[in-house]
Amino acid sequence: MIFHRRVCTALLASSLCATWTSLASAQAPSTAVSSTFVQPEVSDSMLVPPERAPAEVKSWDEALAMIRRSPSFLTSVAEVERAIAQRRIALAAVLPTLIANASYTHNFNTLAVPFGTAVLIEPPASVWTVSASASWNVLNPRGIYGVGTADLGIDVAKLTLDDRRRVLAGSVVASLLATLSAERVAELNRIGLRTALERLGLTQARFKLGSGIELDIDRAQQDVAASRAQLISGDEALRQSREALGQALGSATALSAPLELDLEGFEKAVAGTCKLADRVERRADIAAASQRVAIAERQITDAKLQFAPSLALGSTVGHASETTLGPNDTWSVAATLTVPLYDGGVRYGALRDAKAAAEQARDALATARVDAMIEVARATRAIAVDTAARDVAREQRELAARIDARTREGYAKGLGTSLDLVTSAQALRQAEINLVLQDFELAQARAGAVLVNAECVY
């Protein structure tokens, strides 16, 4: 599936800006009917805004710097280093080796043996020896073939790192938006508690004037208690979202995005980091799965090469301070031809295992490709779905605001019941929260449409 980069970038920009506009415009519930009565003043300790996060992520560049230091990112970087090391190990199998040895031997028990006019001391009392040996597998088909397999392993590790970049970028963007959303929900919960306290004051005033009953006060107090519970839950969700943002950036400290964040500039920075790929096959995880298939198929050939003979050359040079019936200096050259004949069936088992592993790799590639195509299709479709859901949520919020305003005004004039008052208040609070959450869902959907098939470089 082909996506136009400019279109997706514009979608992400409009989403983030729309979310910011919605969050700013929702500072107070919109009403179509103005109240003609004076609300009682309320104060409560729970109306105090939640504590600030210990730290803030002020820009996308700062977020990227933290990602590059996060354990999940560094783990993928280390995988590349390990793949490079494995390639060096594979190369060593086809290169010559050189070994040097030195030894000193002192014999405490010796025997003097007459030999003509001379006397031999056996074994020599003290012997110094030095030697050097070189060996080289001149004919090693399996080792040579293994170097090429190790090169593919490096490619897989790099592609896995590229996919990790994409996944981490998406996770951080989602966490930033979630933190902003949770901040707004926490603010709305305090607005809801304040209005609930105002309604409680209104019912108490009516009761004192003889226009209400105790049931009205009980319902209003029940609404206040429900608002407090929602506020407590929202504050905890805010703390968890901050912790999730810190976790996504590899920090044990809770983090938040500042409410004054320039989302348009933030979007441009993200779009500059992650470029949309033109097809699913270019996505890093799909490319890595394809390379794993190639490695698995090479393992079949590697198993077959275990049947091939090998030829090794070796040479040893040595010097001993004392010898018996031999020169002090030695030099030898040897050639060894190894022909594998029978090993109990290990090679046949390895070949069968390699074929099965290759089939598994091909199945994994097919599954990953299907999953990626469905993920891209869903991410694209989610924009239209969440846009429609956001519009409905906005309409529901406007209706709930008008109903609540009319209910409050009517109740102040002696019309309606306390049940109507509490019900409209609860509906308005939920509608406000639903709209904020739906704005976040839409922003996330548009960001996901870009990041689902992106190539991120940082």
N, C-alpha and C positions, 0 to 999 in steps of 0.2 A: 504494500500500500504506500502511495507516494503522498507526502504532505508538503505543502508550500511553506517554506521557512518564514517568509514575511507574514503570511496569514496567521500562523501559529504564534509568532512573536507578538503580533497585534492582539490576538486573543488573550494572551497572558497579560499584556499591559492593561487592556481594558478590564480584565477580571480583577487585578490587584487594585486598580484605581477605583473600580466600582465598589469593591469591598471597603476601601478606605472611606469613600463618600458615604456609604451606607452606615458605617460605624460612626462617622461624625454626625450624620443627620439623625441618628437614633439617640442623641443625648437625652431627649425627653420624649415620651409617647406623644405622637401627633394626634390631635383631636380636631374634629370638624365642628364640635359644639363647644363654645366657651362657657365656663362655669360662671354663674352670677352670684355665687356665694363665696364667703371668705373661709378658706381652710384653716383649721386650728394649727398652731405651731407645734411641731413635734421634735423631740430629741431622743436619741437612743445611742448607747455605746456601739451597737452593731452597725450603725450608719457610718462609722469611721471607715475610710477606704482601707483595703488590705495593705499589709506591709509591702514595701518595694522588694523587688528581687535583689539578691546580693550583687548581681552584675548584669550588664546589658550587652547585647550584640548590636553594635552601632552601625555596622555596614556589612555588605556582602563580602568585601575583601577580608574583613576581620573574621567572618564566619569561615571563609576558605582557609585562612591561616590556622584556625582551630581544627578544621577537618584534617589538614595535613599532619597535625600532631596527634590526632585521635588514634587509639589502639586499633580500631577496625581498619583504618586506612593503612597504618604502618604494618599491620599483619599482611596485607596484600602486597605491599612493597617488599617485605621480607620474602614472600613467596617468589617474587621475581629474582631476588638475589640467590635463593636456593636453587632455582632452575638454572641459573648461570653456573652455579657451583656444580650441579649435576652434569652439565655439559662438559665442564673441565674434567670431571672424573671419567666421563665416557671417552674423552679425547686421550686421557692417559693410557687407556688400554691399547692404543695403537702407536704409542710413542716409545722410544727406547728407555730403559731404566739403567741407572748406574749406581752401584753400591760400593762403599769403601769399608774395610774392616781392619782393625788393629788389635793385637792381643799380646799379652805377656804371660808366660808360664814359668813357674819355678818349681822344680822337682826336689823334694827333700830326700828321697831315697834314690841313689844312683849306684851304678855298678861299673867298675873299671874292667874293660875287656881288652886283653892283649890282641893286637892286630898287626902282625909283622913286627916292625920296629917301632910301631906307634901303639898308643893305648887309647881306646875309645871309651868315652864316658857315656853310658846309656842308662836312662835317657839323659839328654843334656841337662845340666843343672838349671840353666836359665835360657829361655828361648823367646826372642822377639819376632813377631810376624806381622806383616802388613800385606794387604791384598786389595784388589779392586776388580769388580766384575760388572760386565755390561750384558744386557739381554734385550732382545727386540723380537716381537712377534711379527715377522715379516709378512706372513700370510695369516690374516685374522679377519675374515669376512664379517663375522658377527660384530666385532669391535668397531670396524669402519662404519657399518650400518647403524650402530648405536649412536654415533655422533650426530647423524642426521635426525634420529628420533629425539635426541636431547635438544636439538635446535627447535623442533616443533614444540617441545615442552616449554621453552622460553617464550615462544609466541603465545601459548595458552596462558602462561602466567601474566604476561603483559595485557592480554585481552581481559583476563579476570580483573586485573587492576583497573582497566578502563571501565568495566561494568561496575566495579565498586565505586568509582567516582560518580557515575550516573546515579546509582542507588543512594549514595550518601547525599548528593545534591538534592534529590527529590525528598529525602527524609528531612533535611534541614529546612527546605522551603515549606514543607507541610507543618513542621514543628513551629516555625515562625508564625505562620498563619493561625495555627491552633492557639498559640500563646496570645496573639492579638484578639482572637475570638473569645478566649477565656477571660481576658481582661475586660472586654466589653460586657460579657455575660455577668461578671461579678459586679460591674457598675449598674447594670439593669436590675440585678437582684436587690441592690440597695435602694434604687428608685422604687421597686416594688414594695420593699419593706416600709419605706417612707409613706407611700400612698396607703398601705394597709394601716399604718398607725394613724394617718389622717382619717380614714374611715372609722377606725375605732373611736377617735375623738368625736367624730360626727354623731355616731350612734349614742355615745355617752351624753352628748349635749341634748339629743332628742329625748333620751330617757329622763334627763333632769327636768326637761320642759313638759314631761308627761305625754310625749308623742310616741314613745317607743316602749318596748318591753325588754325584760332581761334576756330573752332569747336573742334579740338583736345584738346585744353586747357580747353574748357567748359566741355567736357566729363571727363577729368582728375579731374577737380574741383568737378564735380558731384560725381565721385568715392570717392574723399576725404570726401565729405560731407556724403556720405553713410557710409563710414568707421567710421566717428565720431559718427554718430547716432548709429551704431552697438556697438561702444565702450561704449557709455553712457548707452545703454540698458544692455550690459554685466556687467558693473560696478554695476548697480542697482540690477541685478540678483545675483551678488556676495554678495552684502550687505544683500539681502533678504535671501540668503542661510545661511549666518552667523547668521542672526537673527533666522532662522528656527532651526539651530543647538542649539542655546541658549534656544529657546523655548522648544525643545525636552528634554533638560536637566534641564528645570525649571528655567532658568535664563533670566532676562530681558536684560542682557548684550549680545551683539552679540559675538559669539565665532567662532573660526576657528580651523581646524586641521593643524599642521605645515607641510609644504611641505617636510621636511626631516623626516617625520614620518616613522618609521620602520614598513611597512605594513605587512611583514611576521610575525614579533613578535606580531603585533596588531591582525592579524588573529588567531594566536595560543591562544592569550588571550581570544578572543571572543569564539573560539571553546571550550576553557576550561570552559567558563561560561555557554554556551548553548549546551546541549547534544541532539542529534537527537533521537526522540522517534521512536519505531519500528512500530507503527500503529497509524492511525488517531484517534481512540477512546481514546488514551492516551493523546491527546492534551487537555490542561487544559480547554478550552472553551467548548469542546465537553463533557468532564467529568462533568463540572459544569451544562451543560444543562441536562445531564442524571440524576444528583442529583436533579435538579429542578422538573423533572418528578416524582421522588420518593416522594418529598415533596408535590407536587400537589395531588398525589394519597393518601398520608396520610391525606390530608385535607378532602378528602371524608369520611374517617373513623372518623376524628375529628367531622365532621358535624353529622354523625350518633350517636356519643357518646353524643351529646346534648340531646338525648332522654333518656339517662341512668340516673337512680336515683343517689343521692349522700347522704352520711352520714357524719355529722359533730358532733364532741364532743367539749364541752366548759366547763370551770370552772372559777369561780370568787371568789376571796378572798378580803374582805374589812374590814376596821376599821373606826369607826366614834367616835369622841370625845363626842358627845351628840346624843342621840336617844330618840324617843318617843315610848314607849311600844315595845321595841325590844332590842336585844343584841347589844353591841357595835361592836362585831366581827361577821362577816358573812362569810359563805363559801357555794357555790352552785355548782352543776354539772348538765349539761344539754346535751341531745343528740337530734339532729335534723335530721330527714329524709326528704329529698326534692325529690319529684316525679314530674317531669314536665308533665303537662297534656295538656295544650293548650296555645299557645303564639301568636296566630293570623297567624301562618304560617311562622314565621321567620326561624324555623329549616328546614322546607321543602325548603324554598328559598335558605338557606345556602347550603343545600345538592345539589340542582340543580346547583348552582353557582360553587361549588367545582368540580362537574363532568365536567362542561364546561371548567373550568380552567385547569383540568388535560388533557383534550383533546387538549387544546391550547399548553400546555407544551410538549406533545408528538409530535405535529406538529412542534413546534419550534426546538425540538431535531432533527427530521428528516431533517428539512431545514438546520440546522447548520451542520449536518453530510454531506449532499450533497454539501453544499458550501465549506466545508473543503476539501473534496475529489477533487472537481474541482480546488480549489486553489492549492492543492499539485500537481495535474497533470499539471496545467498551469505553476507553478513554475519550475517543472522539464523540461517541454518542452521549456520554455523560454531560457534555457541554450543553446540548439542547435540553436534556432531561432536567439538569439542575437549574438552567435558566427558567424553564417553565415552572419548576417547583419554587424558585425564588420569587417569581411574579405572583404566584398564588399565595405564598407566605406574606408578601407585602400587602396584598389585598386583605388577607385575614387580619393582619395587624391594624390596618386602617379601619376595618369594620369593628374590630374589638375595641379600638380607641374611641370610636364614635359611640358605641353602645355603652362603654364604661362612663364616658362623659355625661351622656343623657341619664344614665342610671343614677349617677352621683347627684346631678342637678335635681332630678325628680325626687330622690330620697331626701335631699335637703328641704324640699318643699312639702314633704309628707306623702309623696307618692311612691309606690313600690314597697318591697319588703327587704329586709336585711339579707335574705337569701339571694335576691337579685343583685344586691350590691356586692356581695362576696363572690358570687359566680362570675359577674362581669370583670371583677378585679383579677381573679385567677386566670380567666381567659385572656385578658390583656397581657398579664405577665408572661404567660406561655407563648402568646403570639409574638411578643417582642423577642423572646429568646429564640424561638423558631426562626425568625427572620435573620437574626445575627448568625445562627448556625448555618442557615441555608446560604447566606452570603459567603461564608467560609467554604461550604461545600462547592459552590460555583467557582470560587477562586482556585480551590484545589483541583477541580476538574480541568480547568483551563491550563493550569500549570502542569497537570499530569499529561495533558495532550501533547505538550512540548517535550517533557522529560521522559515520556514512555519510550521514545525512540531517539534519544539524543546522544551525541558524542561530547562528553564534558572533558575539558582540558584545564587542569589547574595543578 
